[in-house]
Each structure stands twice: as C-alpha cells, then as structure tokens.
C-alpha cells in the first residue's frame, strides 16, 4: 500500500489495508491518474478490483471536504450502469467502505432507474445525493427535464461501468451523446472514468471514452482459469424421449452441483434458462434451481440475487443478465450450456466464479450438438490465451441524433451552433457535419 498511501487520508488507507489487504496492480495504476483529475480507462479481468479503483479516490475526496466543512448537499459523482440490477448492487456495495470509514451519514448515494419510485425521484430533486447511480436511459431523461438538469448541473465526474458491453452498440452511442450534453450543462468537461473487462484495441476504447487525452490503466494481470468441455449427447436408447439432450443436460448439471454451495449455469436465451431449471428440478426437487433473466420482475430478480448471495440457492440458470459485475457472493463454479456468442462474454461469465483476485476461475462447458463441441473448443482455447474480439463502435447514428435533437428542443430550445459544439465531444458523432444536422432537422 506504501506506493499509493500518499494519495489517501490515513483513515481511508487503513480501512483498505485492514479490509482488503494490498491493492491490485490495476488499482495501483488507476488511483494516481484519477486523483490527478485525468480521464482514465481502467481495463482488467473480472474480479480484480476495478470498481473500487474508480470509487475510492472520489470517496476520499468527499471525506476531506466533509472534514473541512466544505461538503455541500449536491451531486458530485455520476455512476452509469448498463443494468438496473447492477445499479442497485453498486449502491449496496458502497455501503461497506462508507460504513467502514464511518461516513455513511455524511456521504449519500442515490439511485435512478426505471424501477425508482416517483417519491424517491422527487426526494432526489429536493436533496440531491453526492453519488448518483443511474442507467443510460434515465440519464437521458434527466437531461430532458428541468428538475433533472438542476440535479445534474453540479456533477464533477462520471464513471462508465462495463464499457465493453456498450461500446459496440447504438445504446453506447446514445450514452456518449448524453455525456457530451452533460459537459455543456455543467459548463466544463467532466472527468470520465471508463471501467471495462478485457477490451481491444485499448487505444480505440480510450478515444471513445473522451475527446481529451485518456490515461490507460491496464496492467498485465494473469487470471488463472480452468475450462473443461463435457459432452451430454443422449444415449441412442433414450432418443424416443421428448427432449433427450435437455434431460441429460439437466442430469449432468445437477450432478456437477453436488459438493458445491452455489453454482451459476449460463444459457443463450430466456427459454433455455427456464428449460434447464425445469429439468434440473426434476432431479433435485422444486426450488433447487431458479432462473434469472430480463423478463422477470424487479422483485423476482432481487429475491433470486439475495438467495444466491446468502448461499441458500444451489443453482441459478441465467442469461447474460448475470454476466456483468453484479455481486453474487461466493460462487463455487460456473457452468455454460451451449456455446457463448463471444469470447469476451465467456471471460465475463468465467469471472463470476473465483471472483476475487488470486482465485482460479473454473467453467465447465456443455455443448448441445457436435457442431457446438467444435465452437466450444475454439472459444475455450481463445479464452485461455486471453484473446477477445476487437470492438467496432457504430458511427454517425442519425436516428440517435434525431432523438437527442428532439430532447434538446423540449427544454429551452437551441441554436445549430450549440449542436455543432456538442457533437465532437461524442466519438460516434465527431464527423457529423452541419449539413447532416440540418437534414435530420428537416426530416
């Protein structure tokens, strides 16, 4: 800790060392850059301390302000999460350092997603939190309303979590234009911190994150992994059954849960999650397995996540909804039914088990067909070698631009010159011309 102790108050450094021990390499690289106020891209495998590498500097700064009597009841830090469930999880995880440093009554964190009740939104307007945890869509809606803008205007920095999950999508382009508008609202470029699992190429991801110079914190970090591929091909004698492959998959998955307290089985689709849980529960009894996917209600998702975190749920059959950094406690192993769509997704899922630094992440893969055996083998080999797909962010998304132009018009109006000042601050729109904007407005 001695390399970075000088960055933090003694209380902060002591809490970290007593609770978590030595900082990880990515934390040692990221903290000085963040403390210096620079834009920083933090890229490292799952379970290497990325979230605290982003938050701890800002928490420490707010505590210094509180000690000096300078901490106002206004927003300072915005954390953007691509998932509502991850947003709720981050707020829970923030309670640990705040309580550990005895400042939970001084530094407040609020959450704004589609699940946030109206009374909580109104309370946030009257008494803004110091840290706002929000989804991209809710940030866009706040930029569109007068009350939302009044909360956002004091922000100083923004953390973009799971950047790899957004960068190749129009949703990411939409978010970057929201951030460009946020800079204009706050009358200064906000400090941007991007958090990502392994992402390539790093230079492009850094350019995407901010138009100014971005420091990259991506030290070589060897994450020990173990992958095994197990074929569940049904016995010919069982072919007359209704669903022989899934029956055997259910039996195999149940068998691999024996001796483990908590297991996550990933599948490619909600229907398959339900099907796998059904066949596992035929072996293990009702309630042995539960599902997690985007179609579940907020209450069902939270109940399932809590059961997994507490160790009372043996098996969770999940889609990519559990792929990102939701804290689910100690997971003994990860199973993958079918071949994941991407190598980067495989790495994310693999990181759910052995989540803490220094632990081995283990994944058993169950291909459903002969062709999937080959695909699983190739994916596993690339994952062992640490290779991931290169990002290809969409550009000149005129449909997204049209949405923002309407949003900007709904509050106060604007001149074309203002639009042309905002666009270069969002990487996907940096080459949009004045004539392009006129054409969209004309349409």
PyMOL commands that set and color helices and strands:
alter all, ss='L'
color gray80, all
select helices_A, chain A and resi 5-7+10-20+25-35+50-67+84-100+118-126+136-144+146-152+163-165+170-186+202-209+236-238+244-257+270-284+298-310+320-322+343-350+370-385+398-409+416-423+427-429+434-442
alter helices_A, ss='H'
color red, helices_A
select strands_A, chain A and resi 39-43+77-80+109-112+131-134+157-160+191-196+214-217+225-229+263-266+289-292+315-318+333-337+361-366
alter strands_A, ss='S'
color yellow, strands_A
deselect
rebuild
show_as cartoon
